[in-house]
Amino acid sequence: MVVATQMLESMITAPVPTRAEVSDVATAVYAGVDAVMLSAESASGLYPENAVGMIDRIAKQIESDHTYATIINAQRPKPEATEPDAISFAARQIAETLELEAIVAYTASGVTGVRTSRERPNRPIIALSPIVKTARRLALVWGLHCVVSEDAHDLDNIVYHAAAIAFQEGFCKAGDRFIVIAGVPFGTPGATNLLHIASCCSNTSKSV
């Protein structure tokens, strides 16, 4: 969900927003939306950089508030009785319980990435996809850091690429653990049925 239109409308002509506008942005972030979007404020306004910086500051401030985590947890939907929902639900619980550094979701269609985001984990989510169109579409989904990767052939291959990308993107250091979720057979839309805990090794710094 993207909330847009007149978020910081006064900043089209003024360097600072009104209190009501700040409240509107904060409310949207507390509601757990995927993104808040500026239009005229950054496209034709007099203070585009101020507007972008302001909406970024508001969002980050709200996300650092303890109340935000409480609200997000209360809004989390109950998983459906399906393998993909159960895997995404379990991935969040395992990542948070074991304090893993990241959740890596291998997704061709984007479904796995969206399901993982819906759990609103307090860990980074790295969405790997061999399809550029999918990665671009997922870039606006809550919490997803999207990377275009090679197509997966087997579990060892996907774990290696996940570790390398998590290392290269700065989410993991050598020795850190993360969790991988994917679907087997690979490339089958909506077939999320695999969960694997892995570690970043020193050789993951190599380019992939």
DRENPA-3360 file (N, C-alpha, C; in nm, 2 decimals, always signed):
BEGIN
1 = MVVATQML = +0.08/-0.12/+0.00/+0.00/+0.00/+0.00/+0.09/+0.13/+0.00 ~ +0.06/+0.21/-0.09/+0.13/+0.34/-0.10/+0.04/+0.46/-0.07 ~ +0.07/+0.54/+0.02/-0.01/+0.66/+0.05/+0.05/+0.78/-0.02 ~ -0.03/+0.85/-0.10/+0.03/+0.96/-0.18/-0.07/+1.07/-0.18 ~ -0.03/+1.18/-0.25/-0.12/+1.30/-0.27/-0.13/+1.39/-0.15 ~ -0.07/+1.51/-0.16/-0.08/+1.61/-0.06/-0.02/+1.57/+0.07 ~ +0.08/+1.49/+0.08/+0.13/+1.45/+0.21/+0.20/+1.57/+0.28 ~ +0.28/+1.64/+0.20/+0.34/+1.76/+0.26/+0.31/+1.88/+0.16;
9 = ESMITAPV = +0.19/+1.90/+0.13/+0.15/+2.00/+0.03/+0.20/+2.14/+0.05 ~ +0.21/+2.18/+0.18/+0.25/+2.32/+0.21/+0.40/+2.34/+0.17 ~ +0.47/+2.23/+0.16/+0.62/+2.24/+0.12/+0.64/+2.27/-0.03 ~ +0.53/+2.28/-0.10/+0.54/+2.32/-0.24/+0.59/+2.47/-0.24 ~ +0.55/+2.54/-0.14/+0.59/+2.69/-0.14/+0.66/+2.72/-0.01 ~ +0.66/+2.63/+0.09/+0.72/+2.66/+0.22/+0.83/+2.56/+0.25 ~ +0.94/+2.60/+0.33/+1.05/+2.51/+0.36/+1.02/+2.41/+0.47 ~ +0.91/+2.43/+0.54/+0.88/+2.34/+0.65/+0.73/+2.30/+0.63;
17 = PTRAEVSD = +0.69/+2.18/+0.68/+0.55/+2.14/+0.67/+0.47/+2.19/+0.79 ~ +0.34/+2.17/+0.78/+0.25/+2.21/+0.89/+0.25/+2.09/+0.99 ~ +0.20/+2.12/+1.11/+0.19/+2.01/+1.21/+0.09/+1.90/+1.16 ~ -0.01/+1.94/+1.10/-0.11/+1.85/+1.05/-0.05/+1.75/+0.94 ~ +0.03/+1.81/+0.86/+0.10/+1.72/+0.75/+0.19/+1.62/+0.82 ~ +0.27/+1.67/+0.92/+0.36/+1.58/+0.99/+0.28/+1.46/+1.05 ~ +0.16/+1.50/+1.11/+0.08/+1.40/+1.17/+0.02/+1.30/+1.07 ~ -0.01/+1.35/+0.95/-0.06/+1.26/+0.84/+0.04/+1.16/+0.80;
25 = VATAVYAG = +0.17/+1.20/+0.78/+0.28/+1.11/+0.75/+0.30/+1.01/+0.86 ~ +0.31/+1.06/+0.98/+0.33/+0.97/+1.10/+0.22/+0.86/+1.11 ~ +0.10/+0.91/+1.09/-0.02/+0.81/+1.09/+0.00/+0.70/+0.99 ~ +0.04/+0.74/+0.87/+0.06/+0.64/+0.76/+0.16/+0.54/+0.79 ~ +0.27/+0.59/+0.85/+0.38/+0.50/+0.89/+0.34/+0.41/+1.00 ~ +0.27/+0.46/+1.10/+0.22/+0.38/+1.21/+0.12/+0.27/+1.16 ~ +0.05/+0.30/+1.05/-0.04/+0.21/+0.99/+0.03/+0.09/+0.92 ~ +0.16/+0.11/+0.90/+0.24/+0.00/+0.83/+0.23/+0.00/+0.68;
33 = VDAVMLSA = +0.21/+0.12/+0.62/+0.20/+0.12/+0.48/+0.34/+0.09/+0.42 ~ +0.34/+0.05/+0.29/+0.47/+0.01/+0.22/+0.55/+0.14/+0.19 ~ +0.48/+0.25/+0.16/+0.55/+0.37/+0.12/+0.47/+0.49/+0.13 ~ +0.53/+0.60/+0.15/+0.46/+0.73/+0.15/+0.53/+0.81/+0.03 ~ +0.45/+0.87/-0.05/+0.50/+0.93/-0.18/+0.47/+1.08/-0.19 ~ +0.57/+1.15/-0.24/+0.55/+1.29/-0.27/+0.52/+1.31/-0.42 ~ +0.45/+1.41/-0.45/+0.42/+1.43/-0.60/+0.46/+1.58/-0.63 ~ +0.37/+1.67/-0.62/+0.41/+1.81/-0.66/+0.52/+1.87/-0.57;
41 = ESASGLYP = +0.52/+1.82/-0.44/+0.62/+1.87/-0.35/+0.77/+1.86/-0.41 ~ +0.79/+1.74/-0.47/+0.93/+1.72/-0.52/+0.93/+1.74/-0.67 ~ +0.82/+1.74/-0.74/+0.82/+1.75/-0.89/+0.83/+1.90/-0.93 ~ +0.75/+1.98/-0.86/+0.75/+2.12/-0.91/+0.75/+2.22/-0.79 ~ +0.77/+2.17/-0.67/+0.78/+2.26/-0.55/+0.91/+2.34/-0.55 ~ +0.91/+2.44/-0.46/+1.03/+2.52/-0.44/+1.13/+2.46/-0.36 ~ +1.09/+2.36/-0.28/+1.19/+2.30/-0.18/+1.18/+2.15/-0.19 ~ +1.22/+2.09/-0.31/+1.21/+1.95/-0.33/+1.30/+1.87/-0.23;
49 = ENAVGMID = +1.42/+1.91/-0.21/+1.52/+1.84/-0.13/+1.47/+1.85/+0.02 ~ +1.42/+1.96/+0.06/+1.36/+1.97/+0.20/+1.25/+1.88/+0.22 ~ +1.16/+1.87/+0.12/+1.04/+1.78/+0.13/+1.08/+1.63/+0.14 ~ +1.17/+1.59/+0.05/+1.22/+1.45/+0.06/+1.29/+1.42/+0.19 ~ +1.38/+1.52/+0.23/+1.44/+1.50/+0.36/+1.35/+1.50/+0.48 ~ +1.25/+1.58/+0.47/+1.15/+1.58/+0.58/+1.07/+1.46/+0.60 ~ +1.02/+1.41/+0.48/+0.93/+1.29/+0.49/+1.02/+1.17/+0.53 ~ +1.15/+1.17/+0.49/+1.24/+1.06/+0.54/+1.26/+1.07/+0.69;
57 = RIAKQIES = +1.28/+1.19/+0.74/+1.31/+1.21/+0.88/+1.19/+1.16/+0.97 ~ +1.07/+1.20/+0.92/+0.95/+1.16/+0.99/+0.93/+1.01/+1.00 ~ +0.95/+0.95/+0.88/+0.93/+0.80/+0.88/+1.04/+0.73/+0.97 ~ +1.16/+0.77/+0.96/+1.26/+0.71/+1.05/+1.24/+0.73/+1.19 ~ +1.19/+0.85/+1.23/+1.16/+0.88/+1.37/+1.05/+0.79/+1.42 ~ +0.95/+0.77/+1.34/+0.83/+0.69/+1.38/+0.88/+0.54/+1.39 ~ +0.96/+0.50/+1.30/+1.00/+0.36/+1.30/+1.10/+0.33/+1.42 ~ +1.16/+0.43/+1.48/+1.25/+0.41/+1.59/+1.17/+0.42/+1.73;
65 = DHTYATII = +1.04/+0.45/+1.72/+0.95/+0.46/+1.84/+0.91/+0.32/+1.88 ~ +0.92/+0.30/+2.01/+0.88/+0.17/+2.06/+0.73/+0.14/+2.04 ~ +0.65/+0.24/+2.03/+0.51/+0.22/+2.00/+0.49/+0.17/+1.86 ~ +0.57/+0.20/+1.77/+0.56/+0.16/+1.63/+0.57/+0.00/+1.63 ~ +0.67/-0.05/+1.70/+0.68/-0.20/+1.70/+0.56/-0.27/+1.76 ~ +0.50/-0.21/+1.86/+0.38/-0.26/+1.93/+0.26/-0.26/+1.83 ~ +0.25/-0.15/+1.76/+0.13/-0.14/+1.67/+0.15/-0.23/+1.55 ~ +0.27/-0.24/+1.50/+0.30/-0.33/+1.39/+0.27/-0.48/+1.42;
73 = NAQRPKPE = +0.32/-0.52/+1.54/+0.29/-0.65/+1.59/+0.14/-0.68/+1.61 ~ +0.07/-0.58/+1.66/-0.08/-0.60/+1.68/-0.15/-0.61/+1.54 ~ -0.10/-0.55/+1.44/-0.16/-0.55/+1.31/-0.13/-0.67/+1.22 ~ -0.03/-0.75/+1.27/+0.02/-0.86/+1.19/-0.10/-0.96/+1.16 ~ -0.12/-0.99/+1.03/-0.24/-1.08/+1.00/-0.20/-1.23/+1.04 ~ -0.30/-1.30/+1.08/-0.29/-1.44/+1.11/-0.25/-1.52/+0.98 ~ -0.15/-1.60/+0.98/-0.11/-1.68/+0.86/-0.22/-1.77/+0.82 ~ -0.24/-1.79/+0.69/-0.34/-1.89/+0.63/-0.27/-2.02/+0.65;
81 = ATEPDAIS = -0.36/-2.13/+0.64/-0.31/-2.26/+0.65/-0.26/-2.31/+0.52 ~ -0.15/-2.25/+0.48/-0.08/-2.29/+0.35/+0.07/-2.30/+0.38 ~ +0.14/-2.38/+0.30/+0.29/-2.39/+0.32/+0.36/-2.26/+0.31 ~ +0.33/-2.18/+0.20/+0.40/-2.05/+0.19/+0.38/-1.96/+0.31 ~ +0.26/-1.95/+0.36/+0.23/-1.86/+0.48/+0.30/-1.92/+0.60 ~ +0.30/-2.05/+0.62/+0.36/-2.11/+0.74/+0.51/-2.09/+0.73 ~ +0.57/-2.10/+0.62/+0.72/-2.08/+0.60/+0.75/-1.94/+0.63 ~ +0.68/-1.84/+0.58/+0.71/-1.70/+0.61/+0.69/-1.67/+0.75;
89 = FAARQIAE = +0.59/-1.72/+0.82/+0.56/-1.70/+0.96/+0.68/-1.76/+1.04 ~ +0.72/-1.88/+1.01/+0.83/-1.95/+1.08/+0.96/-1.87/+1.06 ~ +0.98/-1.82/+0.94/+1.11/-1.75/+0.91/+1.12/-1.63/+1.00 ~ +1.01/-1.56/+1.02/+1.02/-1.44/+1.11/+1.05/-1.48/+1.25 ~ +0.98/-1.58/+1.30/+0.99/-1.63/+1.44/+1.14/-1.68/+1.46 ~ +1.19/-1.76/+1.37/+1.32/-1.81/+1.38/+1.43/-1.70/+1.38 ~ +1.41/-1.61/+1.28/+1.51/-1.50/+1.27/+1.52/-1.42/+1.39 ~ +1.40/-1.39/+1.45/+1.39/-1.30/+1.57/+1.44/-1.38/+1.70;
97 = TLELEAIV = +1.40/-1.51/+1.71/+1.44/-1.59/+1.83/+1.59/-1.61/+1.83 ~ +1.65/-1.65/+1.72/+1.79/-1.68/+1.71/+1.87/-1.55/+1.68 ~ +1.81/-1.44/+1.67/+1.88/-1.31/+1.64/+1.97/-1.32/+1.51 ~ +1.91/-1.38/+1.41/+1.98/-1.39/+1.28/+1.99/-1.25/+1.22 ~ +2.09/-1.23/+1.13/+2.12/-1.10/+1.08/+2.02/-1.06/+0.97 ~ +1.96/-1.16/+0.90/+1.87/-1.12/+0.79/+1.79/-1.24/+0.74 ~ +1.68/-1.21/+0.67/+1.60/-1.31/+0.61/+1.62/-1.29/+0.46 ~ +1.66/-1.39/+0.39/+1.68/-1.39/+0.24/+1.57/-1.47/+0.18;
105 = AYTASGVT = +1.49/-1.40/+0.10/+1.37/-1.46/+0.03/+1.40/-1.47/-0.12 ~ +1.42/-1.59/-0.17/+1.44/-1.61/-0.31/+1.30/-1.61/-0.38 ~ +1.28/-1.52/-0.47/+1.14/-1.51/-0.53/+1.15/-1.48/-0.68 ~ +1.08/-1.56/-0.76/+1.08/-1.53/-0.90/+0.96/-1.45/-0.94 ~ +0.84/-1.48/-0.88/+0.72/-1.41/-0.91/+0.70/-1.29/-0.82 ~ +0.77/-1.29/-0.70/+0.75/-1.18/-0.60/+0.66/-1.22/-0.49 ~ +0.59/-1.33/-0.50/+0.50/-1.38/-0.39/+0.57/-1.40/-0.26 ~ +0.68/-1.47/-0.26/+0.76/-1.50/-0.14/+0.80/-1.37/-0.07;
113 = GVRTSRER = +0.85/-1.28/-0.15/+0.89/-1.15/-0.09/+0.78/-1.08/-0.02 ~ +0.66/-1.07/-0.09/+0.54/-1.01/-0.03/+0.50/-1.08/+0.10 ~ +0.50/-1.21/+0.09/+0.45/-1.28/+0.21/+0.55/-1.26/+0.33 ~ +0.68/-1.25/+0.30/+0.78/-1.23/+0.41/+0.76/-1.09/+0.46 ~ +0.74/-0.99/+0.38/+0.71/-0.85/+0.42/+0.59/-0.84/+0.51 ~ +0.49/-0.92/+0.47/+0.36/-0.91/+0.55/+0.38/-0.95/+0.70 ~ +0.48/-1.03/+0.72/+0.51/-1.07/+0.86/+0.58/-0.95/+0.94 ~ +0.62/-0.85/+0.87/+0.68/-0.73/+0.94/+0.79/-0.77/+1.04;
121 = PNRPIIAL = +0.89/-0.85/+1.00/+1.00/-0.89/+1.09/+1.08/-0.78/+1.13 ~ +1.15/-0.79/+1.25/+1.24/-0.68/+1.29/+1.38/-0.71/+1.24 ~ +1.39/-0.78/+1.13/+1.52/-0.81/+1.07/+1.51/-0.77/+0.92 ~ +1.63/-0.73/+0.86/+1.63/-0.70/+0.72/+1.58/-0.81/+0.63 ~ +1.51/-0.78/+0.53/+1.46/-0.88/+0.43/+1.53/-0.85/+0.30 ~ +1.61/-0.95/+0.25/+1.67/-0.94/+0.12/+1.60/-1.02/+0.02 ~ +1.54/-0.96/-0.08/+1.46/-1.03/-0.18/+1.55/-1.05/-0.30 ~ +1.58/-1.18/-0.33/+1.66/-1.21/-0.45/+1.57/-1.26/-0.56;
129 = SPIVKTAR = +1.59/-1.20/-0.68/+1.50/-1.25/-0.79/+1.59/-1.25/-0.92 ~ +1.57/-1.35/-1.00/+1.64/-1.35/-1.13/+1.57/-1.27/-1.24 ~ +1.45/-1.21/-1.20/+1.37/-1.13/-1.30/+1.38/-0.99/-1.26 ~ +1.43/-0.90/-1.35/+1.44/-0.76/-1.32/+1.31/-0.70/-1.29 ~ +1.21/-0.73/-1.36/+1.07/-0.67/-1.35/+1.02/-0.70/-1.21 ~ +1.04/-0.82/-1.16/+1.00/-0.86/-1.02/+1.07/-0.78/-0.92 ~ +1.20/-0.77/-0.93/+1.28/-0.69/-0.83/+1.24/-0.54/-0.83 ~ +1.21/-0.49/-0.94/+1.17/-0.35/-0.95/+1.03/-0.33/-0.88;
137 = RLALVWGL = +0.94/-0.42/-0.90/+0.81/-0.42/-0.84/+0.82/-0.43/-0.69 ~ +0.91/-0.51/-0.64/+0.92/-0.54/-0.50/+0.99/-0.42/-0.43 ~ +1.05/-0.33/-0.50/+1.13/-0.23/-0.44/+1.05/-0.14/-0.35 ~ +0.92/-0.13/-0.38/+0.83/-0.05/-0.30/+0.76/-0.12/-0.18 ~ +0.78/-0.25/-0.17/+0.72/-0.33/-0.07/+0.79/-0.31/+0.06 ~ +0.72/-0.30/+0.17/+0.77/-0.28/+0.31/+0.89/-0.37/+0.34 ~ +1.00/-0.30/+0.38/+1.11/-0.38/+0.43/+1.20/-0.46/+0.34 ~ +1.17/-0.46/+0.21/+1.24/-0.54/+0.11/+1.36/-0.46/+0.05;
145 = HCVVSEDA = +1.48/-0.53/+0.06/+1.59/-0.48/-0.01/+1.61/-0.58/-0.13 ~ +1.58/-0.53/-0.25/+1.58/-0.62/-0.37/+1.71/-0.62/-0.45 ~ +1.75/-0.74/-0.49/+1.87/-0.76/-0.56/+1.84/-0.85/-0.68 ~ +1.88/-0.82/-0.80/+1.87/-0.91/-0.91/+1.98/-1.01/-0.90 ~ +1.95/-1.14/-0.90/+2.05/-1.24/-0.89/+2.04/-1.35/-1.00 ~ +2.14/-1.44/-1.01/+2.13/-1.55/-1.10/+2.02/-1.64/-1.07 ~ +1.97/-1.71/-1.17/+1.87/-1.82/-1.14/+1.93/-1.93/-1.05 ~ +1.85/-1.98/-0.96/+1.90/-2.09/-0.87/+1.88/-2.22/-0.94;
153 = HDLDNIVY = +1.98/-2.31/-0.91/+1.98/-2.45/-0.97/+1.95/-2.55/-0.86 ~ +2.00/-2.53/-0.74/+1.99/-2.62/-0.63/+2.00/-2.54/-0.50 ~ +1.99/-2.61/-0.39/+1.99/-2.55/-0.26/+2.13/-2.49/-0.23 ~ +2.24/-2.56/-0.26/+2.37/-2.51/-0.24/+2.40/-2.38/-0.31 ~ +2.35/-2.38/-0.44/+2.37/-2.27/-0.52/+2.29/-2.14/-0.47 ~ +2.17/-2.16/-0.42/+2.10/-2.05/-0.37/+2.15/-2.00/-0.24 ~ +2.20/-2.09/-0.15/+2.26/-2.05/-0.02/+2.39/-1.97/-0.05 ~ +2.47/-2.02/-0.15/+2.59/-1.95/-0.18/+2.57/-1.81/-0.22;
161 = HAAAIAFQ = +2.47/-1.79/-0.32/+2.44/-1.66/-0.37/+2.38/-1.57/-0.26 ~ +2.29/-1.63/-0.18/+2.23/-1.56/-0.07/+2.34/-1.50/+0.03 ~ +2.43/-1.59/+0.06/+2.54/-1.55/+0.15/+2.63/-1.44/+0.09 ~ +2.66/-1.46/-0.04/+2.75/-1.36/-0.10/+2.68/-1.22/-0.11 ~ +2.55/-1.22/-0.15/+2.48/-1.09/-0.16/+2.46/-1.03/-0.03 ~ +2.42/-1.11/+0.07/+2.41/-1.05/+0.21/+2.54/-0.99/+0.26 ~ +2.65/-1.05/+0.23/+2.78/-1.00/+0.26/+2.81/-0.87/+0.19 ~ +2.79/-0.88/+0.06/+2.83/-0.76/-0.03/+2.74/-0.64/+0.00;
169 = EGFCKAGD = +2.61/-0.67/+0.03/+2.52/-0.56/+0.06/+2.53/-0.50/+0.20 ~ +2.62/-0.56/+0.28/+2.65/-0.51/+0.41/+2.55/-0.56/+0.52 ~ +2.47/-0.66/+0.49/+2.38/-0.71/+0.60/+2.45/-0.82/+0.69 ~ +2.55/-0.88/+0.64/+2.62/-0.99/+0.72/+2.77/-0.97/+0.71 ~ +2.83/-1.01/+0.82/+2.98/-1.03/+0.82/+3.01/-1.18/+0.82 ~ +3.14/-1.21/+0.80/+3.18/-1.35/+0.80/+3.15/-1.41/+0.94 ~ +3.08/-1.52/+0.94/+3.04/-1.59/+1.06/+2.90/-1.56/+1.10 ~ +2.84/-1.45/+1.05/+2.70/-1.42/+1.08/+2.60/-1.52/+1.02;
177 = RFIVIAGV = +2.49/-1.54/+1.09/+2.39/-1.64/+1.03/+2.27/-1.56/+0.98 ~ +2.21/-1.63/+0.88/+2.09/-1.57/+0.82/+2.00/-1.69/+0.78 ~ +1.88/-1.66/+0.74/+1.78/-1.76/+0.70/+1.74/-1.74/+0.56 ~ +1.73/-1.85/+0.49/+1.69/-1.85/+0.34/+1.55/-1.92/+0.33 ~ +1.46/-1.85/+0.26/+1.34/-1.92/+0.23/+1.32/-1.92/+0.07 ~ +1.26/-2.02/+0.02/+1.25/-2.04/-0.13/+1.14/-2.14/-0.16 ~ +1.12/-2.16/-0.28/+1.03/-2.27/-0.32/+1.09/-2.37/-0.41 ~ +1.06/-2.49/-0.39/+1.12/-2.61/-0.47/+1.00/-2.68/-0.53;
185 = PFGTPGAT = +1.00/-2.70/-0.67/+1.11/-2.67/-0.76/+1.13/-2.52/-0.78 ~ +1.25/-2.47/-0.79/+1.29/-2.33/-0.81/+1.22/-2.27/-0.93 ~ +1.17/-2.15/-0.91/+1.11/-2.08/-1.02/+0.96/-2.10/-1.03 ~ +0.90/-2.19/-0.94/+0.76/-2.21/-0.94/+0.69/-2.11/-0.86 ~ +0.60/-2.02/-0.92/+0.54/-1.92/-0.84/+0.45/-1.97/-0.73 ~ +0.47/-1.90/-0.61/+0.39/-1.93/-0.49/+0.42/-2.07/-0.43 ~ +0.53/-2.13/-0.46/+0.56/-2.26/-0.41/+0.66/-2.26/-0.29 ~ +0.65/-2.16/-0.21/+0.75/-2.14/-0.09/+0.73/-2.26/+0.00;
193 = NLLHIASC = +0.83/-2.34/+0.01/+0.82/-2.46/+0.10/+0.96/-2.50/+0.16 ~ +1.06/-2.41/+0.15/+1.19/-2.44/+0.20/+1.24/-2.33/+0.29 ~ +1.30/-2.38/+0.40/+1.36/-2.29/+0.50/+1.49/-2.34/+0.54 ~ +1.59/-2.26/+0.54/+1.73/-2.31/+0.57/+1.81/-2.20/+0.64 ~ +1.88/-2.24/+0.75/+1.96/-2.14/+0.82/+2.11/-2.16/+0.77 ~ +2.17/-2.05/+0.74/+2.31/-2.06/+0.68/+2.40/-1.96/+0.75 ~ +2.53/-1.97/+0.72/+2.62/-1.87/+0.77/+2.70/-1.81/+0.66 ~ +2.74/-1.68/+0.68/+2.83/-1.61/+0.58/+2.97/-1.66/+0.61;
201 = CSNTSKSV = +3.04/-1.70/+0.51/+3.18/-1.75/+0.52/+3.27/-1.64/+0.46 ~ +3.40/-1.65/+0.49/+3.50/-1.55/+0.44/+3.50/-1.54/+0.29 ~ +3.48/-1.66/+0.22/+3.48/-1.66/+0.08/+3.36/-1.60/+0.01 ~ +3.26/-1.56/+0.09/+3.14/-1.50/+0.03/+3.17/-1.35/-0.02 ~ +3.29/-1.30/+0.01/+3.32/-1.17/-0.03/+3.35/-1.16/-0.18 ~ +3.36/-1.28/-0.24/+3.39/-1.29/-0.38/+3.27/-1.24/-0.46 ~ +3.29/-1.19/-0.58/+3.18/-1.14/-0.66/+3.10/-1.26/-0.72 ~ +2.97/-1.24/-0.73/+2.88/-1.34/-0.78/+2.80/-1.29/-0.90;
% end
